[in-house]
Amino acid sequence: MKFNPDVSSSRRKSRKAHFSAPSSVRRKIMSSSLSKELRAKYNTRSIPIRKDDEVRIVRGKYKGREGKVTQVYRKKWVIHVDRVQRDKSNGASVPIGIHPSKVVVINLKLDKDRRAILERKDRKKAAKAEDVEMTDSHAFVLYTEKMGITFDVISEAA
């Protein structure tokens, strides 16, 4: 169901927006999932892929291979992973493009900007969880007051 009248739900317009997106927007779209360990550590599910991240390929012919990202080719919507290449007939080797959604990040290249992004995402998630918790308890209190239900509080210390 459409909620925002300013955003088109036309397939044609969506595809045009996607494939003619500028590099700054492609960066966000070209995100990869984090491994279970990193997900637990940083409390976030995915992050835009970047050169020098270590990844594991989880789909396709090269499934199971691990390596470092050597290039993020935004123009072609692919990344190049170290040692994932094929030989041409003249003997030269060319890297094979892998879509970022088909890899899992197993090691991040962290700098101050990326740390800030992860901290911001973590704070946002914590605030959202707290807000949901507050909303649920608040709704319960309002409901019990409306229904005239009272509770006798029994302390466990006694």
C-alpha positions, 0 to 999 in steps of 0.5 A: 500500500502506498503511504507517501504521495510524493514517492512513485510506485511505478516500476518504470520510475523506480528502475530509472531512479535505481539505475541512474542513481548517483555514486553517493546513493549507490554507496548506500544501495551497495551494502552487505550483511555483517557476519553473526559475530560482527552483528552481535558486536556492533548491533547492526545488520548491514553496512555499505561495503568498502575497499579492504573489507574482508568478505565471504561469498555466500551465493553463486559459483564462488560460494565459500571463498573468502578474500579482501575487497580490492575494488568497489565498482559502483558504476557496474554495481559490483565489487571485486574480491581478491583471488576471485578472477578468471584467465582470459585467452591471452593469459591475462587475469581479470577480476570477476564482479560479485554483487555486494548482497551476495557476500557477508563481511567478516572483517571491517576496515575501521577508521574514525568515520566508519566507527562514528557510523556504527556508533550512530546506528547502535544508538539509534537501535538502542533508542528505538528499543527503549521507545518501544519498551516505554510505549508498551508499558505506558499503554499497559498502565493506561489500559489498567487505569481505564479498566479500573484494575488495581494491583497489590504490589508485593515486595519480594524482599519480605 
